[in-house]
Amino acid sequence: MRGLGALALALACAVAFAAPAHAQGGRPAPWQPAGLDSTRLWALEARMLLDQTASDSVGPNESRAFGLLDRVMRRSFLGLGPRGMRGARGVLAVLDSLKLDVEMEQDSDLPQFCVVTYFNPKFAGYAAWTSLFWWRGDELIKQSIRLAGGRNVQMKVWWTGYELGPYEMALIDYKRTGNSREGVFSMLRLSRRADFWGAVQFPGKTIDLGGAGLARFVDLDSDGVPELAQWTTSEPDARFVQDQNLPPVLSERIYRRTDDGFRLLDRRTVPTPFATFVLFLRALETGQVALARSLVSSPPVYTRAQTLKLGTFHAPGSWRASEPAPGARWAESMRFQYGTPPLLGKGIDVRMKEIEGHWLVDGLTALALGPATRKPAAKPAAPAPGTSGR
């Protein structure tokens, strides 16, 4: 099976765990609250072991803790059975009450497939442990894997109809620290005997999601196999000063499943009001008259843009967005300062209008700016103390 030899995701060996020790006479040890069953005792012991963690790797201490949590999940799933897995999330309430950090994701259509990730509740950046659980008939099987981040996992499983790989699974997981919107894609294929997942795509051999953003699995063509849609922030136009007031330009990418994994099918810029105005400025700059005229609601708007010579202000940092109204990141009205850097001495109010599903520039009003409102373009940050500015 393709990808089995590259199973970098799977941990190499299983770990055996002994049951927690009890005092003589069947009484719980002093640290064990009375009335707890073995499931809660395993969870408490796991938390105690994780509290002792002093390394960001999965060593013997962490392996035993995560293995005990695997025991908790397994006992819970066995109690539900293959046809009761829609209630699998109930165990999370118990773990949360014990201050354990555990996340679970299931396929919405095939809940007998489940992915669970355990984290160290004291150290967000420390290594995590992910386990796949699935039912082969009435037998519950588990496989531990290592994901790049493990947070906020999205999961989709589908039936292939192929004997050598009856099911396939796609996962997206996100970073534990840093940019929580930065995801990694993985694709797995179930073995012929349904007892092992082999890697088709994984970190180091995976698709480029185009940056940090939101992703969703959607069956766009209704063939039973999902496509992946990803929305990321595009590289901004250099003419605009980059600050918190500037609306984002979003890129949408669609990936489809192939025999070698998911591959890019289509990429486009999401046509928001700001994205349309950026395209309008680029058309003015490059003399694409037909394109520029197609982006305005009426000919006088194009004439006004020509009169203001908006296309001539295209140097880096020649435009700065004013602070938008609350909740108006994609407003139909935007205000900018522009000019020849470093002085942005002109102002303009841009009105946009949605017509038949398309955003068009509907009005351009020049604004008078006083000396106090004229902001220079952003300058590079000064070198930190003790560093060379060369």
C-alpha positions in Angstrom: 0.0 0.0 0.0 1.3 3.4 -1.0 2.5 5.5 1.9 2.9 2.6 4.4 6.7 2.9 4.3 6.5 6.6 5.1 4.4 6.2 8.3 6.2 9.0 10.1 3.0 9.7 12.0 2.8 6.5 13.9 4.6 5.9 17.1 6.9 2.9 16.8 5.9 0.8 19.7 3.0 0.2 22.1 3.4 0.8 25.8 2.1 -1.6 28.5 0.6 -0.1 31.5 0.1 -1.6 35.0 -3.1 -0.9 36.9 -2.8 1.8 39.7 -1.6 0.3 42.9 -4.1 0.1 45.8 -3.4 -0.2 49.5 -3.9 -3.5 51.3 -7.4 -4.5 52.0 -8.7 -2.8 48.7 -8.7 0.7 50.2 -7.5 3.5 48.0 -4.2 5.1 48.5 -4.2 8.4 50.6 -4.2 10.6 47.5 -7.2 8.8 46.0 -10.6 10.3 46.8 -13.2 7.8 48.1 -15.8 6.4 45.8 -13.9 6.7 42.5 -13.9 3.9 40.0 -10.8 2.8 38.1 -11.5 5.1 35.2 -11.3 8.2 37.4 -8.3 6.8 39.2 -6.5 6.3 35.9 -7.2 9.9 35.0 -6.0 11.2 38.4 -2.8 9.3 38.1 -2.3 10.6 34.6 -2.7 14.2 35.9 -0.2 13.5 38.7 2.3 12.2 36.2 1.9 15.2 33.9 2.3 17.6 36.8 5.8 16.1 37.2 6.7 16.8 33.6 10.0 18.7 33.1 10.6 18.2 29.4 8.7 19.1 26.2 9.3 15.6 24.8 7.3 12.4 25.3 9.4 10.4 27.8 8.5 7.4 30.0 6.6 9.6 32.4 4.5 11.2 29.7 4.1 8.0 27.9 2.6 6.4 31.0 0.3 9.3 31.6 -1.0 9.4 28.0 -1.4 5.7 28.0 -3.5 5.8 31.2 -5.7 8.3 29.4 -5.9 5.9 26.4 -7.3 3.4 28.9 -9.9 5.9 30.0 -11.1 6.5 26.5 -11.0 2.8 25.6 -13.2 1.8 28.6 -15.6 4.6 27.8 -15.9 3.6 24.1 -16.3 -0.1 25.0 -19.2 0.9 27.3 -20.9 2.7 24.4 -20.3 0.0 21.7 -19.9 0.6 18.0 -23.5 1.8 17.6 -23.4 4.2 20.6 -20.4 6.3 19.6 -22.5 9.5 19.1 -22.3 9.8 22.8 -18.5 9.5 23.0 -18.0 13.1 24.0 -19.6 12.4 27.4 -16.2 11.3 28.9 -14.7 14.7 28.2 -16.8 16.2 31.0 -15.2 13.9 33.5 -11.7 14.6 32.3 -12.4 18.4 32.3 -13.5 18.2 35.9 -10.2 16.6 36.8 -8.3 19.5 35.0 -7.1 17.3 32.2 -6.7 18.9 28.7 -8.2 16.4 26.2 -9.7 17.2 22.7 -11.8 14.8 20.6 -13.1 14.9 17.1 -15.4 12.4 15.3 -16.6 12.1 11.8 -20.1 13.4 11.7 -21.4 10.7 9.4 -19.2 7.8 10.7 -18.9 8.4 14.4 -17.3 5.0 15.0 -14.1 6.7 13.8 -12.6 9.0 16.5 -9.4 11.0 17.1 -8.4 12.0 20.6 -5.4 14.2 21.6 -4.0 14.5 25.1 -2.1 17.6 26.2 -0.1 18.6 29.2 -2.4 21.0 31.1 0.5 22.8 32.7 2.6 23.4 29.5 0.7 24.4 26.4 3.8 24.0 24.2 4.8 20.6 25.4 4.5 17.5 23.3 1.0 16.0 22.8 -0.2 12.5 22.1 -2.9 11.6 19.6 -4.7 8.3 19.3 -7.1 7.1 16.6 -9.9 4.8 17.7 -12.2 2.9 15.3 -14.4 -0.1 15.3 -13.9 -3.2 13.1 -17.2 -4.8 13.6 -17.5 -5.3 17.4 -13.8 -4.9 18.0 -12.4 -1.6 19.1 -8.9 -0.8 17.7 -6.5 2.0 18.6 -3.4 3.4 16.9 -1.3 6.2 18.4 0.1 8.9 16.0 2.1 12.1 16.4 0.6 15.3 14.9 2.5 18.5 14.3 0.3 20.5 16.6 -2.7 18.4 17.6 -5.0 21.3 18.5 -8.6 21.7 17.1 -8.3 18.7 14.9 -10.7 18.5 11.9 -11.4 15.0 10.7 -13.2 13.4 7.7 -13.5 9.7 6.9 -15.0 8.2 3.8 -15.5 4.8 2.2 -13.4 4.1 -0.9 -14.8 0.9 -2.2 -11.3 -0.5 -2.7 -10.3 -3.7 -1.0 -6.7 -2.6 -0.4 -7.8 0.5 1.3 -11.5 0.4 2.4 -11.4 3.7 4.2 -9.4 7.0 4.0 -9.1 9.7 6.6 -8.1 13.4 6.3 -7.0 15.4 9.3 -6.1 19.1 9.8 -4.5 19.9 13.1 -3.3 23.3 14.4 -0.4 24.6 16.4 -0.3 24.4 20.2 1.5 27.7 20.5 2.1 30.7 18.2 -0.5 31.3 15.5 -3.4 29.0 16.3 -4.8 29.4 12.8 -1.7 27.7 11.2 -2.8 24.2 10.3 -1.1 21.0 8.9 -2.9 18.5 6.6 -2.5 14.7 6.8 -4.2 11.9 4.9 -4.3 8.3 6.0 -5.5 5.1 4.4 -6.8 2.1 6.3 -5.2 -1.3 5.7 -6.9 -4.2 3.9 -7.6 -5.9 7.3 -8.8 -2.6 8.8 -6.2 -2.9 11.6 -3.7 -0.1 10.7 -3.7 3.4 9.2 -0.9 4.1 6.7 0.2 7.6 5.8 -0.4 9.0 2.3 0.3 12.6 3.2 2.0 13.9 6.4 4.2 16.8 7.6 7.1 16.8 5.1 5.0 15.3 2.4 1.8 17.3 2.4 -0.1 20.0 0.6 0.6 23.7 1.0 -2.4 25.3 2.7 -1.3 28.7 1.7 -0.8 30.1 5.2 -2.8 30.5 8.4 -6.5 30.4 8.1 -9.8 28.6 8.2 -10.3 25.2 6.6 -13.3 22.9 6.1 -14.0 19.6 4.5 -17.0 19.8 2.1 -18.3 17.3 -0.5 -18.7 19.9 -3.2 -19.5 17.5 -6.0 -21.6 15.1 -3.9 -19.5 12.0 -4.8 -19.0 10.8 -1.2 -15.4 12.0 -1.1 -14.8 15.4 0.5 -12.9 18.4 -1.0 -10.9 20.7 1.2 -11.6 24.4 1.2 -9.1 26.7 2.8 -9.3 30.5 3.4 -6.1 32.4 4.2 -5.0 36.0 4.3 -3.2 36.8 1.0 0.1 38.7 0.8 -1.1 42.3 1.0 -0.6 44.9 -1.8 2.6 46.8 -1.0 1.0 50.2 -1.6 -1.0 49.8 1.6 0.6 50.5 5.0 0.1 47.3 7.1 -1.7 48.0 10.3 -4.7 46.8 12.3 -7.0 49.1 10.3 -6.3 47.5 6.9 -9.0 45.0 5.9 -7.7 41.6 4.9 -7.5 40.2 1.3 -8.5 36.6 1.5 -7.5 33.8 -0.8 -9.7 30.7 -1.3 -8.1 27.4 -2.2 -9.9 24.2 -3.1 -8.2 20.8 -3.0 -9.5 17.5 -4.3 -8.6 13.9 -3.5 -6.4 12.0 -5.9 -4.6 8.6 -5.7 -1.5 10.4 -4.3 -3.5 12.5 -1.8 -5.1 15.9 -2.0 -4.0 18.3 -4.8 -4.9 21.9 -5.6 -7.9 22.3 -7.8 -8.6 26.0 -7.8 -7.3 29.2 -6.2 -8.9 32.7 -6.2 -9.2 35.9 -4.3 -12.4 36.2 -2.3 -14.2 39.3 -3.8 -14.7 41.4 -0.7 -15.3 45.2 -1.0 -11.7 45.9 -0.2 -10.3 43.3 -2.6 -12.4 44.9 -5.4 -11.0 48.3 -4.6 -7.4 46.9 -4.6 -8.1 45.3 -8.0 -9.5 48.7 -9.2 -6.3 50.5 -8.2 -4.2 47.9 -10.0 -6.2 48.3 -13.2 -5.8 52.1 -13.1 -2.1 51.7 -12.5 -1.5 49.3 -15.4 -3.9 51.1 -17.8 -6.4 48.2 -18.0 -9.3 50.5 -19.0 -11.8 47.7 -19.7 -11.2 46.0 -16.3 -11.3 49.3 -14.4 -14.6 50.2 -16.0 -16.1 46.8 -15.2 -15.3 47.5 -11.5 -17.4 50.7 -11.2 -21.1 51.1 -10.9 -21.3 54.0 -13.4 -18.9 55.8 -15.9 -18.6 59.0 -13.8 -16.9 57.0 -11.0 -14.2 55.9 -13.4 -13.8 59.5 -14.6 -13.5 60.7 -11.0 -10.8 58.1 -10.3 -8.9 59.4 -13.4 -9.3 63.0 -12.3 -7.9 62.2 -8.9 -5.0 60.2 -10.5 -5.5 57.3 -8.1 -3.6 54.9 -10.2 -0.4 57.0 -9.9 0.0 56.4 -6.2 1.4 52.9 -6.1 4.7 53.2 -4.3 5.0 51.1 -1.1 3.3 52.7 1.8 1.4 55.3 -0.3 -2.0 54.3 1.1 -3.2 54.0 4.7 -6.6 52.8 5.9 -8.5 54.8 8.5 -10.0 53.1 11.5 -13.2 51.4 10.5 -16.5 51.6 12.4 -17.0 48.8 15.0 -17.9 45.6 13.3 -17.2 47.0 9.8 -14.0 45.2 8.6 -15.7 44.6 5.3 -17.7 47.8 5.2 -19.4 49.3 2.1 -17.7 52.6 3.0 -13.9 52.8 3.5 -11.7 55.8 4.1 -8.0 56.2 3.2 -5.2 58.6 3.3 -2.8 58.5 0.3 -0.1 60.4 -1.3 3.7 60.3 -2.0 5.5 58.7 0.9 6.4 59.6 3.5 3.7 62.3 3.5 0.1 61.0 2.9 -1.6 64.4 2.5 -4.7 63.4 0.6 -7.9 61.7 1.8 -10.7 59.9 0.1 -14.0 58.2 1.0 -14.6 55.1 -1.0 -18.2 53.8 -1.3 -18.8 50.3 -2.5 -22.1 48.7 -3.7 -23.1 45.1 -4.3 -24.8 44.7 -7.7 -26.0 41.2 -8.9 -23.6 39.5 -6.5 -20.5 41.6 -7.4 -18.9 44.4 -5.4 -18.4 47.6 -7.4 -16.9 51.0 -6.7 -19.9 53.3 -6.3 -18.5 56.6 -5.3 -15.2 58.5 -4.6 -15.2 61.6 -2.4 -12.1 63.6 -1.8 -11.5 64.7 1.8 -9.6 67.7 3.1 -7.0 66.7 5.7 -5.6 69.0 8.3 -2.0 68.9 9.3 -2.8 66.9 12.4 -4.4 64.1 10.5 -1.6 63.7 7.9 0.3 60.6 8.9 3.7 59.7 7.4 4.1 56.2 6.0 5.4 53.6 8.4 9.2 53.5 8.8 11.2 50.3 9.4 11.6 49.5 13.1 14.9 50.6 14.7 17.4 47.8 15.5 17.1 46.4 19.0 19.7 47.5 21.5 22.9 45.6 21.1 22.3 44.6 17.5 23.8 45.9 14.3 21.7 48.1 12.1 23.7 47.0 9.0 
